[in-house]
Amino acid sequence: MQENINKNLTQKAVALKYDIEKDNAPKITAKGKGETASNIIKIAKENNIPIKKDEDLIELLSQIDIDKEIPSSMYRAVAEIFSFIYDLSNNKKDIDEKLKDKTLNKL
């Protein structure tokens, strides 16, 4: 998920999805600005979907049609997003394990 608030204060958001078993590349699943962007971000937050802000990338991704894969020229930039999400997920797992260990040690 990408979000952006540009200089004229119009919020933009693009949601990405990648299924390694079905997709050749990540796809745009939702995009919008203003209230639509706010709703995309709200849904992401409600579902614990990581959000990464990148003004330049949001401008490029917002030009792609919904349900279309990103072009190969954008693979590197989008890979950085997925790496960011992967790192967040691993950090969360590490924290969860540490909390679990502390809880079990107190029992």
C-alpha positions in Angstrom: 0.0 0.0 0.0 1.3 3.4 -0.9 0.0 6.7 0.3 1.0 10.3 -0.5 -0.1 13.8 0.5 1.3 16.1 -2.1 1.9 19.8 -2.1 -1.7 20.7 -2.7 -2.8 18.5 0.2 -4.6 16.0 -2.0 -4.1 12.6 -0.4 -3.4 9.7 -2.8 -3.2 6.0 -2.2 -2.5 2.9 -4.3 -2.9 -0.7 -3.0 -0.7 -3.5 -4.3 -1.2 -7.2 -4.2 1.2 -10.0 -5.2 0.4 -13.7 -5.2 3.7 -15.5 -6.0 1.8 -18.6 -7.2 -0.6 -16.7 -9.6 1.0 -13.4 -10.6 4.0 -12.6 -12.7 4.3 -9.2 -10.9 2.5 -7.2 -8.3 -0.9 -5.8 -9.3 -2.7 -2.6 -8.5 -5.9 -3.6 -6.6 -7.2 -0.1 -5.7 -6.2 3.5 -6.2 -7.6 6.9 -5.6 -7.3 10.4 -4.2 -9.1 12.5 -1.6 -11.9 10.6 0.1 -11.2 7.4 -1.9 -7.6 7.5 -0.8 -8.7 8.0 2.8 -10.9 4.9 2.5 -8.1 2.8 1.1 -5.8 3.8 3.9 -8.6 3.2 6.5 -9.2 -0.3 5.2 -5.5 -1.0 5.2 -5.1 0.1 8.8 -8.2 -1.9 9.9 -6.6 -5.0 8.3 -3.1 -4.4 9.6 -1.7 -3.9 6.1 1.6 -2.0 6.2 1.6 1.4 4.6 4.7 3.0 3.0 4.9 6.6 2.0 6.7 7.4 -1.3 5.6 10.5 -3.2 7.4 9.7 -6.4 6.3 6.1 -6.6 2.7 6.9 -5.8 2.6 9.2 -8.9 3.9 6.4 -11.1 1.7 3.7 -9.6 -1.4 5.8 -9.9 -1.0 5.8 -13.7 -1.5 2.0 -13.8 -5.0 0.7 -14.3 -6.6 -1.4 -11.6 -6.0 -5.2 -11.9 -3.0 -4.6 -14.1 0.5 -5.8 -13.2 3.2 -3.2 -12.7 5.6 -2.8 -15.6 9.1 -4.4 -15.4 10.6 -0.9 -15.3 9.0 -0.5 -11.8 10.1 -3.9 -10.3 13.0 -2.4 -8.4 11.0 0.3 -6.7 8.2 -2.0 -5.8 10.6 -4.7 -4.6 11.8 -2.1 -2.1 8.2 -1.8 -0.8 7.8 -5.6 -0.4 11.2 -5.7 1.3 10.0 -3.0 3.7 6.8 -5.1 4.4 8.9 -8.2 4.8 11.1 -6.5 7.3 8.1 -5.2 9.3 6.6 -8.7 9.3 9.8 -10.3 10.6 10.3 -7.6 13.3 6.7 -8.2 14.4 7.3 -11.9 14.6 10.5 -11.3 16.6 8.6 -9.0 19.0 5.7 -11.5 19.3 8.1 -14.3 20.1 9.9 -12.2 22.8 6.6 -11.3 24.4 5.5 -14.9 24.3 8.8 -16.0 25.9 8.5 -13.4 28.7 4.9 -14.4 29.3 5.7 -18.1 29.5 8.7 -17.4 31.8 6.3 -15.6 34.3 4.0 -18.6 34.5 
